[in-house]
Amino acid sequence: MLVGVCEIELFIHASASLKEKRYVVKSIKDKIANKFNVSVAEVGHQDKWQRTALGIAAVTNEHAMIDHIFSEIIKLIELNGGAEVISKSVRIY
């Protein structure tokens, strides 16, 4: 069993308030969780309007599957248009 953990920092261009940011972040989190069956949580920058950090966890039995899931999640975020990926880090346990 392998556990993959990915932390993704995002810049939200259209956000002018925390309320707008919450709307965008919730939309992204829901899409990721529903499409990929992973756990997603906002783990940083909760007090900033245009930045956020998401923590994503996936459990599988193959290293390549974790890499594939996280790369597809990055593509989904970038195609969504609501946020720009600033950085990402992946750890596998």
N, CA, C and O atoms as a GROMACS GRO file, in nm:
protein
  372
    1MET      N    1   0.085  -0.118   0.000
    1MET     CA    2   0.000   0.000   0.000
    1MET      C    3   0.089   0.124   0.000
    1MET      O    4   0.184   0.134   0.077
    2LEU      N    5   0.057   0.218  -0.087
    2LEU     CA    6   0.128   0.344  -0.096
    2LEU      C    7   0.031   0.459  -0.069
    2LEU      O    8  -0.085   0.455  -0.111
    3VAL      N    9   0.080   0.559   0.000
    3VAL     CA   10   0.001   0.680   0.025
    3VAL      C   11   0.075   0.796  -0.040
    3VAL      O   12   0.192   0.822  -0.009
    4GLY      N   13   0.007   0.865  -0.129
    4GLY     CA   14   0.065   0.983  -0.194
    4GLY      C   15   0.003   1.108  -0.136
    4GLY      O   16  -0.118   1.117  -0.120
    5VAL      N   17   0.087   1.205  -0.106
    5VAL     CA   18   0.042   1.332  -0.052
    5VAL      C   19   0.095   1.442  -0.143
    5VAL      O   20   0.215   1.448  -0.171
    6CYS      N   21   0.006   1.529  -0.188
    6CYS     CA   22   0.043   1.638  -0.277
    6CYS      C   23  -0.003   1.769  -0.216
    6CYS      O   24  -0.119   1.782  -0.177
    7GLU      N   25   0.086   1.866  -0.209
    7GLU     CA   26   0.048   2.000  -0.167
    7GLU      C   27   0.062   2.092  -0.287
    7GLU      O   28   0.169   2.101  -0.348
    8ILE      N   29  -0.047   2.161  -0.319
    8ILE     CA   30  -0.051   2.248  -0.435
    8ILE      C   31  -0.084   2.390  -0.390
    8ILE      O   32  -0.184   2.411  -0.321
    9GLU      N   33   0.000   2.486  -0.427
    9GLU     CA   34  -0.029   2.627  -0.398
    9GLU      C   35  -0.090   2.689  -0.522
    9GLU      O   36  -0.041   2.671  -0.634
   10LEU      N   37  -0.199   2.764  -0.502
   10LEU     CA   38  -0.272   2.824  -0.612
   10LEU      C   39  -0.283   2.975  -0.596
   10LEU      O   40  -0.289   3.027  -0.485
   11PHE      N   41  -0.285   3.044  -0.710
   11PHE     CA   42  -0.314   3.187  -0.716
   11PHE      C   43  -0.448   3.202  -0.785
   11PHE      O   44  -0.467   3.153  -0.896
   12ILE      N   45  -0.542   3.269  -0.718
   12ILE     CA   46  -0.677   3.285  -0.770
   12ILE      C   47  -0.691   3.427  -0.824
   12ILE      O   48  -0.700   3.522  -0.747
   13HIS      N   49  -0.692   3.441  -0.956
   13HIS     CA   50  -0.690   3.571  -1.021
   13HIS      C   51  -0.815   3.654  -0.994
   13HIS      O   52  -0.804   3.773  -0.965
   14ALA      N   53  -0.932   3.595  -1.004
   14ALA     CA   54  -1.057   3.670  -1.001
   14ALA      C   55  -1.110   3.698  -0.861
   14ALA      O   56  -1.220   3.751  -0.846
   15SER      N   57  -1.035   3.664  -0.759
   15SER     CA   58  -1.083   3.680  -0.622
   15SER      C   59  -1.055   3.820  -0.570
   15SER      O   60  -0.942   3.867  -0.571
   16ALA      N   61  -1.162   3.885  -0.523
   16ALA     CA   62  -1.149   4.018  -0.462
   16ALA      C   63  -1.194   4.018  -0.317
   16ALA      O   64  -1.194   4.122  -0.251
   17SER      N   65  -1.231   3.901  -0.266
   17SER     CA   66  -1.273   3.889  -0.127
   17SER      C   67  -1.258   3.744  -0.083
   17SER      O   68  -1.241   3.654  -0.166
   18LEU      N   69  -1.264   3.722   0.048
   18LEU     CA   70  -1.256   3.585   0.098
   18LEU      C   71  -1.377   3.502   0.054
   18LEU      O   72  -1.366   3.381   0.035
   19LYS      N   73  -1.492   3.567   0.038
   19LYS     CA   74  -1.612   3.498  -0.006
   19LYS      C   75  -1.594   3.444  -0.148
   19LYS      O   76  -1.630   3.330  -0.176
   20GLU      N   77  -1.540   3.526  -0.237
   20GLU     CA   78  -1.515   3.482  -0.375
   20GLU      C   79  -1.411   3.370  -0.377
   20GLU      O   80  -1.422   3.275  -0.454
   21LYS      N   81  -1.309   3.383  -0.292
   21LYS     CA   82  -1.206   3.281  -0.285
   21LYS      C   83  -1.266   3.148  -0.240
   21LYS      O   84  -1.237   3.043  -0.298
   22ARG      N   85  -1.350   3.151  -0.138
   22ARG     CA   86  -1.413   3.028  -0.088
   22ARG      C   87  -1.495   2.959  -0.197
   22ARG      O   88  -1.496   2.837  -0.206
   23TYR      N   89  -1.564   3.038  -0.277
   23TYR     CA   90  -1.644   2.983  -0.387
   23TYR      C   91  -1.555   2.907  -0.486
   23TYR      O   92  -1.586   2.795  -0.526
   24VAL      N   93  -1.444   2.969  -0.527
   24VAL     CA   94  -1.352   2.906  -0.623
   24VAL      C   95  -1.288   2.782  -0.562
   24VAL      O   96  -1.281   2.678  -0.627
   25VAL      N   97  -1.240   2.793  -0.438
   25VAL     CA   98  -1.173   2.681  -0.373
   25VAL      C   99  -1.269   2.564  -0.354
   25VAL      O  100  -1.232   2.449  -0.379
   26LYS      N  101  -1.390   2.592  -0.311
   26LYS     CA  102  -1.488   2.484  -0.293
   26LYS      C  103  -1.517   2.414  -0.424
   26LYS      O  104  -1.526   2.291  -0.428
   27SER      N  105  -1.530   2.490  -0.532
   27SER     CA  106  -1.554   2.432  -0.663
   27SER      C  107  -1.440   2.339  -0.704
   27SER      O  108  -1.463   2.228  -0.751
   28ILE      N  109  -1.317   2.385  -0.687
   28ILE     CA  110  -1.200   2.305  -0.723
   28ILE      C  111  -1.194   2.178  -0.637
   28ILE      O  112  -1.174   2.069  -0.690
   29LYS      N  113  -1.211   2.193  -0.506
   29LYS     CA  114  -1.206   2.078  -0.416
   29LYS      C  115  -1.312   1.974  -0.451
   29LYS      O  116  -1.283   1.854  -0.454
   30ASP      N  117  -1.434   2.019  -0.479
   30ASP     CA  118  -1.542   1.926  -0.512
   30ASP      C  119  -1.514   1.851  -0.642
   30ASP      O  120  -1.537   1.730  -0.650
   31LYS      N  121  -1.465   1.922  -0.743
   31LYS     CA  122  -1.433   1.856  -0.871
   31LYS      C  123  -1.324   1.751  -0.853
   31LYS      O  124  -1.335   1.641  -0.907
   32ILE      N  125  -1.220   1.785  -0.778
   32ILE     CA  126  -1.109   1.691  -0.757
   32ILE      C  127  -1.158   1.568  -0.681
   32ILE      O  128  -1.131   1.455  -0.722
   33ALA      N  129  -1.229   1.589  -0.571
   33ALA     CA  130  -1.274   1.477  -0.488
   33ALA      C  131  -1.370   1.386  -0.564
   33ALA      O  132  -1.361   1.264  -0.553
   34ASN      N  133  -1.460   1.444  -0.642
   34ASN     CA  134  -1.558   1.363  -0.715
   34ASN      C  135  -1.496   1.286  -0.831
   34ASN      O  136  -1.532   1.170  -0.855
   35LYS      N  137  -1.405   1.349  -0.903
   35LYS     CA  138  -1.349   1.285  -1.022
   35LYS      C  139  -1.242   1.181  -0.988
   35LYS      O  140  -1.233   1.078  -1.056
   36PHE      N  141  -1.162   1.206  -0.885
   36PHE     CA  142  -1.046   1.120  -0.858
   36PHE      C  143  -1.058   1.036  -0.731
   36PHE      O  144  -0.969   0.956  -0.704
   37ASN      N  145  -1.164   1.052  -0.654
   37ASN     CA  146  -1.184   0.975  -0.531
   37ASN      C  147  -1.064   0.988  -0.437
   37ASN      O  148  -1.010   0.887  -0.390
   38VAL      N  149  -1.023   1.110  -0.410
   38VAL     CA  150  -0.912   1.141  -0.319
   38VAL      C  151  -0.964   1.235  -0.210
   38VAL      O  152  -1.074   1.289  -0.220
   39SER      N  153  -0.885   1.252  -0.106
   39SER     CA  154  -0.919   1.346   0.000
   39SER      C  155  -0.853   1.480  -0.030
   39SER      O  156  -0.736   1.485  -0.068
   40VAL      N  157  -0.929   1.589  -0.014
   40VAL     CA  158  -0.879   1.723  -0.044
   40VAL      C  159  -0.915   1.816   0.071
   40VAL      O  160  -1.027   1.813   0.123
   41ALA      N  161  -0.819   1.900   0.111
   41ALA     CA  162  -0.845   1.999   0.215
   41ALA      C  163  -0.764   2.124   0.187
   41ALA      O  164  -0.654   2.117   0.131
   42GLU      N  165  -0.818   2.239   0.226
   42GLU     CA  166  -0.743   2.363   0.218
   42GLU      C  167  -0.650   2.366   0.339
   42GLU      O  168  -0.696   2.361   0.453
   43VAL      N  169  -0.520   2.374   0.315
   43VAL     CA  170  -0.423   2.360   0.423
   43VAL      C  171  -0.336   2.484   0.446
   43VAL      O  172  -0.248   2.483   0.533
   44GLY      N  173  -0.359   2.589   0.369
   44GLY     CA  174  -0.277   2.708   0.390
   44GLY      C  175  -0.336   2.830   0.325
   44GLY      O  176  -0.421   2.822   0.236
   45HIS      N  177  -0.289   2.946   0.371
   45HIS     CA  178  -0.328   3.076   0.318
   45HIS      C  179  -0.478   3.103   0.330
   45HIS      O  180  -0.537   3.164   0.242
   46GLN      N  181  -0.540   3.057   0.438
   46GLN     CA  182  -0.683   3.077   0.455
   46GLN      C  183  -0.723   3.223   0.468
   46GLN      O  184  -0.837   3.259   0.438
   47ASP      N  185  -0.631   3.307   0.512
   47ASP     CA  186  -0.664   3.448   0.534
   47ASP      C  187  -0.629   3.539   0.417
   47ASP      O  188  -0.647   3.660   0.426
   48LYS      N  189  -0.580   3.483   0.309
   48LYS     CA  190  -0.543   3.563   0.192
   48LYS      C  191  -0.646   3.547   0.081
   48LYS      O  192  -0.695   3.437   0.058
   49TRP      N  193  -0.678   3.656   0.014
   49TRP     CA  194  -0.783   3.656  -0.087
   49TRP      C  195  -0.748   3.578  -0.212
   49TRP      O  196  -0.833   3.509  -0.268
   50GLN      N  197  -0.623   3.588  -0.256
   50GLN     CA  198  -0.589   3.533  -0.387
   50GLN      C  199  -0.495   3.414  -0.383
   50GLN      O  200  -0.448   3.369  -0.488
   51ARG      N  201  -0.468   3.362  -0.265
   51ARG     CA  202  -0.380   3.245  -0.256
   51ARG      C  203  -0.445   3.138  -0.171
   51ARG      O  204  -0.523   3.166  -0.080
   52THR      N  205  -0.410   3.015  -0.203
   52THR     CA  206  -0.453   2.903  -0.121
   52THR      C  207  -0.355   2.788  -0.139
   52THR      O  208  -0.279   2.784  -0.236
   53ALA      N  209  -0.358   2.696  -0.046
   53ALA     CA  210  -0.280   2.573  -0.057
   53ALA      C  211  -0.375   2.458  -0.032
   53ALA      O  212  -0.450   2.457   0.066
   54LEU      N  213  -0.372   2.361  -0.121
   54LEU     CA  214  -0.456   2.242  -0.108
   54LEU      C  215  -0.369   2.122  -0.076
   54LEU      O  216  -0.263   2.104  -0.136
   55GLY      N  217  -0.414   2.041   0.017
   55GLY     CA  218  -0.351   1.914   0.047
   55GLY      C  219  -0.437   1.802  -0.008
   55GLY      O  220  -0.558   1.799   0.017
   56ILE      N  221  -0.376   1.711  -0.082
   56ILE     CA  222  -0.450   1.602  -0.147
   56ILE      C  223  -0.382   1.471  -0.109
   56ILE      O  224  -0.259   1.460  -0.115
   57ALA      N  225  -0.462   1.372  -0.070
   57ALA     CA  226  -0.409   1.241  -0.033
   57ALA      C  227  -0.475   1.133  -0.117
   57ALA      O  228  -0.597   1.133  -0.136
   58ALA      N  229  -0.394   1.041  -0.166
   58ALA     CA  230  -0.444   0.928  -0.245
   58ALA      C  231  -0.377   0.800  -0.197
   58ALA      O  232  -0.258   0.799  -0.164
   59VAL      N  233  -0.453   0.692  -0.193
   59VAL     CA  234  -0.401   0.561  -0.152
   59VAL      C  235  -0.418   0.465  -0.269
   59VAL      O  236  -0.526   0.453  -0.326
   60THR      N  237  -0.309   0.396  -0.303
   60THR     CA  238  -0.313   0.298  -0.411
   60THR      C  239  -0.200   0.198  -0.389
   60THR      O  240  -0.126   0.208  -0.291
   61ASN      N  241  -0.187   0.103  -0.479
   61ASN     CA  242  -0.081   0.004  -0.464
   61ASN      C  243   0.030   0.022  -0.568
   61ASN      O  244   0.123  -0.059  -0.573
   62GLU      N  245   0.022   0.126  -0.651
   62GLU     CA  246   0.122   0.148  -0.755
   62GLU      C  247   0.176   0.291  -0.751
   62GLU      O  248   0.099   0.386  -0.741
   63HIS      N  249   0.306   0.304  -0.760
   63HIS     CA  250   0.371   0.434  -0.761
   63HIS      C  251   0.328   0.514  -0.884
   63HIS      O  252   0.301   0.634  -0.875
   64ALA      N  253   0.322   0.447  -0.999
   64ALA     CA  254   0.284   0.515  -1.124
   64ALA      C  255   0.142   0.568  -1.118
   64ALA      O  256   0.113   0.672  -1.177
   65MET      N  257   0.054   0.500  -1.048
   65MET     CA  258  -0.085   0.544  -1.038
   65MET      C  259  -0.094   0.674  -0.958
   65MET      O  260  -0.173   0.762  -0.993
   66ILE      N  261  -0.015   0.687  -0.853
   66ILE     CA  262  -0.013   0.811  -0.775
   66ILE      C  263   0.036   0.926  -0.862
   66ILE      O  264  -0.024   1.034  -0.862
   67ASP      N  265   0.144   0.904  -0.935
   67ASP     CA  266   0.195   1.008  -1.025
   67ASP      C  267   0.090   1.049  -1.128
   67ASP      O  268   0.072   1.168  -1.156
   68HIS      N  269   0.020   0.950  -1.183
   68HIS     CA  270  -0.083   0.978  -1.283
   68HIS      C  271  -0.199   1.058  -1.223
   68HIS      O  272  -0.245   1.155  -1.283
   69ILE      N  273  -0.245   1.019  -1.106
   69ILE     CA  274  -0.356   1.089  -1.041
   69ILE      C  275  -0.320   1.235  -1.017
   69ILE      O  276  -0.398   1.324  -1.050
   70PHE      N  277  -0.202   1.260  -0.960
   70PHE     CA  278  -0.164   1.397  -0.929
   70PHE      C  279  -0.140   1.482  -1.054
   70PHE      O  280  -0.170   1.601  -1.055
   71SER      N  281  -0.087   1.421  -1.160
   71SER     CA  282  -0.069   1.499  -1.284
   71SER      C  283  -0.204   1.532  -1.347
   71SER      O  284  -0.220   1.641  -1.403
   72GLU      N  285  -0.300   1.441  -1.339
   72GLU     CA  286  -0.435   1.469  -1.390
   72GLU      C  287  -0.505   1.576  -1.307
   72GLU      O  288  -0.580   1.658  -1.361
   73ILE      N  289  -0.481   1.577  -1.177
   73ILE     CA  290  -0.540   1.681  -1.091
   73ILE      C  291  -0.484   1.817  -1.128
   73ILE      O  292  -0.559   1.915  -1.134
   74ILE      N  293  -0.355   1.826  -1.154
   74ILE     CA  294  -0.293   1.953  -1.196
   74ILE      C  295  -0.355   1.999  -1.327
   74ILE      O  296  -0.386   2.118  -1.341
   75LYS      N  297  -0.374   1.909  -1.421
   75LYS     CA  298  -0.437   1.944  -1.549
   75LYS      C  299  -0.579   1.997  -1.528
   75LYS      O  300  -0.619   2.096  -1.589
   76LEU      N  301  -0.655   1.931  -1.440
   76LEU     CA  302  -0.792   1.973  -1.412
   76LEU      C  303  -0.795   2.114  -1.355
   76LEU      O  304  -0.878   2.196  -1.395
   77ILE      N  305  -0.705   2.144  -1.263
   77ILE     CA  306  -0.700   2.278  -1.203
   77ILE      C  307  -0.665   2.382  -1.308
   77ILE      O  308  -0.728   2.488  -1.315
   78GLU      N  309  -0.565   2.353  -1.390
   78GLU     CA  310  -0.522   2.448  -1.492
   78GLU      C  311  -0.630   2.471  -1.598
   78GLU      O  312  -0.645   2.583  -1.647
   79LEU      N  313  -0.704   2.367  -1.636
   79LEU     CA  314  -0.810   2.380  -1.736
   79LEU      C  315  -0.934   2.446  -1.679
   79LEU      O  316  -1.014   2.503  -1.754
   80ASN      N  317  -0.952   2.439  -1.549
   80ASN     CA  318  -1.069   2.498  -1.484
   80ASN      C  319  -1.070   2.650  -1.504
   80ASN      O  320  -1.178   2.709  -1.515
   81GLY      N  321  -0.954   2.712  -1.509
   81GLY     CA  322  -0.945   2.855  -1.536
   81GLY      C  323  -0.962   2.945  -1.415
   81GLY      O  324  -0.939   3.065  -1.427
   82GLY      N  325  -1.000   2.891  -1.301
   82GLY     CA  326  -1.022   2.974  -1.184
   82GLY      C  327  -0.897   3.002  -1.103
   82GLY      O  328  -0.894   3.094  -1.022
   83ALA      N  329  -0.793   2.922  -1.125
   83ALA     CA  330  -0.672   2.935  -1.044
   83ALA      C  331  -0.549   2.893  -1.124
   83ALA      O  332  -0.557   2.814  -1.219
   84GLU      N  333  -0.436   2.948  -1.084
   84GLU     CA  334  -0.307   2.915  -1.146
   84GLU      C  335  -0.222   2.840  -1.045
   84GLU      O  336  -0.213   2.880  -0.929
   85VAL      N  337  -0.161   2.731  -1.088
   85VAL     CA  338  -0.075   2.652  -1.000
   85VAL      C  339   0.058   2.726  -0.985
   85VAL      O  340   0.128   2.749  -1.083
   86ILE      N  341   0.092   2.761  -0.861
   86ILE     CA  342   0.218   2.829  -0.832
   86ILE      C  343   0.327   2.727  -0.804
   86ILE      O  344   0.438   2.736  -0.857
   87SER      N  345   0.295   2.628  -0.721
   87SER     CA  346   0.393   2.524  -0.690
   87SER      C  347   0.321   2.398  -0.647
   87SER      O  348   0.203   2.400  -0.612
   88LYS      N  349   0.395   2.287  -0.652
   88LYS     CA  350   0.340   2.160  -0.605
   88LYS      C  351   0.454   2.076  -0.550
   88LYS      O  352   0.568   2.085  -0.594
   89SER      N  353   0.420   1.995  -0.452
   89SER     CA  354   0.516   1.899  -0.400
   89SER      C  355   0.443   1.769  -0.377
   89SER      O  356   0.328   1.768  -0.333
   90VAL      N  357   0.511   1.658  -0.408
   90VAL     CA  358   0.452   1.526  -0.394
   90VAL      C  359   0.544   1.442  -0.306
   90VAL      O  360   0.665   1.439  -0.325
   91ARG      N  361   0.483   1.375  -0.210
   91ARG     CA  362   0.555   1.279  -0.125
   91ARG      C  363   0.479   1.147  -0.129
   91ARG      O  364   0.356   1.145  -0.127
   92ILE      N  365   0.553   1.039  -0.134
   92ILE     CA  366   0.493   0.906  -0.136
   92ILE      C  367   0.548   0.827  -0.018
   92ILE      O  368   0.669   0.821   0.004
   93TYR      N  369   0.456   0.769   0.058
   93TYR     CA  370   0.494   0.691   0.177
   93TYR      C  371   0.454   0.546   0.158
   93TYR      O  372   0.477   0.464   0.246
   0.00000   0.00000   0.00000
